[in-house]
């Protein structure tokens, strides 16, 4: 707040200690800063009768037993990608659940740990999904790729957002038919935490 010269702000957390409230009071008295402390349960209570009832008894804490009330994206490492499976042989396309939405890549395997990106695509509707797209690519250009990677998005990610994700990838690779060898950042650490390569567990 000091850096941007703001006089008011909001802090959101699962709970706050007594010291946090005391510090907010001190900031108001000494510096004239207005800071609102908002808990997650405050934000979600209106949408969940169970949380609202619990909030009346324990206003500053959220029980682990009620975490199933939270949308998955609130607890995930990522806010767009729900899960992913990478470098799967094309024969596994049937294991992809129907109506899976998101981004996918067709890959050509060069060696054990080296792949060329053949194609980056998307599936935004629920009628076909990534599974249907993989089947079509297998029929049309099955000899051009050997493996695939899929990145499923959350239900709250709309068609325009999926379009933006795909467009970003296409823009990056637009002048290079292969993965850029000069790219120093080879992976995305947070993405590894949601990777589930065994499609039978999807």
C-alpha positions in Angstrom: 0.0 0.0 0.0 2.8 2.4 0.8 4.5 1.6 -2.5 1.4 2.6 -4.5 0.5 5.3 -2.1 -2.9 3.7 -1.4 -4.9 4.5 1.8 -7.1 1.4 1.8 -6.8 -2.2 0.9 -8.0 -5.8 1.5 -6.2 -8.9 2.7 -7.8 -12.3 2.1 -6.7 -15.4 4.0 -8.1 -18.6 5.5 -7.9 -17.0 9.0 -6.2 -14.2 10.9 -4.4 -14.2 14.2 -5.0 -11.7 17.0 -1.7 -10.0 16.0 -3.1 -9.3 12.5 -6.1 -7.5 13.9 -3.9 -5.6 16.2 -1.6 -4.5 13.4 -4.6 -3.4 11.3 -5.7 -1.3 14.3 -2.3 0.2 14.7 -2.0 1.1 11.0 -5.4 2.9 11.2 -4.4 4.8 14.4 -0.8 5.7 13.4 -0.9 6.0 9.6 -4.6 6.5 8.7 -4.6 3.3 6.6 -7.9 1.3 6.3 -7.2 -2.4 5.8 -10.0 -4.9 5.6 -9.3 -8.5 6.7 -11.5 -10.9 4.8 -11.5 -14.7 5.4 -12.2 -17.2 2.7 -15.2 -18.3 4.7 -16.6 -14.8 4.5 -16.3 -14.9 0.7 -18.0 -18.3 0.2 -20.5 -18.3 3.1 -23.3 -16.7 1.0 -23.0 -19.6 -1.6 -22.9 -22.4 1.0 -25.5 -22.9 3.8 -23.1 -25.2 5.6 -20.3 -22.6 5.6 -22.7 -19.9 6.7 -23.8 -22.0 9.6 -20.3 -22.8 10.6 -19.2 -19.1 10.2 -21.7 -18.1 12.9 -19.9 -20.5 15.4 -16.3 -20.1 14.3 -16.1 -16.8 12.3 -12.3 -16.9 11.8 -11.5 -20.4 10.8 -12.3 -22.9 8.1 -12.5 -26.6 9.0 -10.7 -29.1 6.8 -13.9 -31.2 6.7 -15.6 -28.4 4.7 -12.9 -28.0 2.1 -15.1 -29.9 -0.3 -17.3 -26.8 -0.4 -14.5 -24.9 -2.1 -14.2 -24.8 -5.9 -11.2 -26.9 -7.0 -9.6 -23.9 -8.6 -9.4 -22.2 -5.2 -7.1 -24.9 -3.9 -5.2 -25.8 -7.0 -1.6 -24.8 -7.9 -3.1 -23.4 -11.1 -6.2 -21.3 -11.9 -6.8 -22.4 -15.5 -5.3 -25.9 -15.8 -7.2 -28.6 -13.9 -4.8 -31.5 -14.8 -2.6 -32.6 -17.6 -1.1 -35.7 -19.1 2.1 -35.4 -21.1 4.0 -37.4 -23.8 1.4 -40.1 -24.0 1.6 -42.6 -26.9 -1.2 -41.9 -29.5 -2.7 -45.3 -28.9 -3.9 -44.0 -25.5 -6.3 -41.5 -27.1 -9.3 -43.7 -26.2 -8.4 -43.3 -22.5 -9.1 -39.6 -22.6 -12.6 -38.9 -21.1 -15.2 -37.6 -23.5 -16.0 -33.9 -23.4 -12.6 -33.0 -22.0 -11.9 -29.3 -22.7 -8.6 -27.6 -23.0 -5.4 -27.4 -25.0 -3.5 -30.3 -26.6 -0.3 -30.9 -28.5 0.6 -33.5 -31.1 4.2 -34.6 -30.8 6.7 -36.6 -32.8 9.1 -38.6 -30.7 12.8 -38.3 -31.7 14.4 -40.1 -28.8 13.6 -41.1 -25.3 13.3 -37.6 -24.0 13.1 -35.5 -27.2 10.0 -34.5 -29.1 9.1 -32.2 -31.9 5.9 -30.2 -31.5 3.8 -31.1 -34.6 0.6 -29.2 -33.8 -1.1 -27.3 -31.0 -4.9 -27.3 -30.8 -7.9 -26.8 -28.6 -11.2 -28.3 -27.8 -13.7 -25.8 -26.3 -17.0 -27.5 -26.8 -18.5 -30.3 -24.9 -19.8 -32.3 -27.9 -16.5 -33.4 -29.1 -13.7 -32.6 -26.6 -10.0 -33.4 -26.9 -10.7 -37.1 -27.4 -12.6 -36.4 -30.6 -9.9 -34.0 -31.8 -7.2 -36.6 -31.2 -9.3 -39.2 -33.1 -9.7 -36.9 -36.1 -6.0 -36.1 -36.2 -5.2 -39.8 -36.0 -7.4 -40.4 -39.0 -6.1 -37.4 -41.0 -2.4 -37.2 -40.1 -1.6 -40.1 -37.9 1.7 -40.7 -39.5 3.0 -37.3 -38.5 2.8 -37.7 -34.7 3.5 -40.5 -32.2 2.5 -38.9 -28.9 0.3 -36.3 -27.4 0.0 -34.0 -24.4 -3.3 -32.7 -23.0 -4.1 -29.9 -20.6 -7.6 -29.9 -19.3 -9.1 -26.6 -18.1 -11.5 -26.0 -15.3 -15.2 -25.7 -15.9 -15.2 -22.0 -15.1 -12.8 -21.3 -18.0 -14.8 -20.1 -20.9 -14.3 -20.5 -24.7 -12.6 -17.2 -25.1 -10.0 -18.0 -22.4 -9.2 -21.3 -24.1 -8.9 -19.5 -27.4 -6.4 -17.1 -25.7 -4.3 -20.0 -24.3 -4.1 -21.7 -27.7 -3.4 -18.4 -29.4 -0.5 -17.8 -27.1 1.1 -21.1 -28.0 0.5 -20.6 -31.7 2.1 -17.2 -31.5 5.2 -18.5 -29.7 5.8 -21.2 -32.4 4.5 -19.2 -35.4 7.9 -18.9 -37.1 9.6 -22.0 -35.8 8.4 -25.5 -37.0 10.2 -27.1 -34.1 10.5 -26.3 -30.3 12.8 -23.3 -29.9 16.3 -24.6 -28.8 17.1 -21.2 -27.3 14.3 -21.4 -24.8 16.0 -21.5 -21.4 12.8 -22.2 -19.5 12.2 -25.8 -20.4 9.2 -26.5 -18.1 6.6 -25.0 -15.8 7.1 -26.2 -12.2 3.5 -25.6 -11.1 2.2 -27.6 -14.1 4.1 -30.7 -12.9 2.1 -30.7 -9.6 -1.1 -31.3 -11.5 0.3 -33.8 -14.0 -1.5 -37.2 -14.0 0.1 -39.2 -16.8 -1.9 -42.3 -16.0 -5.1 -41.6 -18.0 -6.9 -44.5 -16.3 -7.0 -42.3 -13.2 -8.7 -39.4 -14.9 
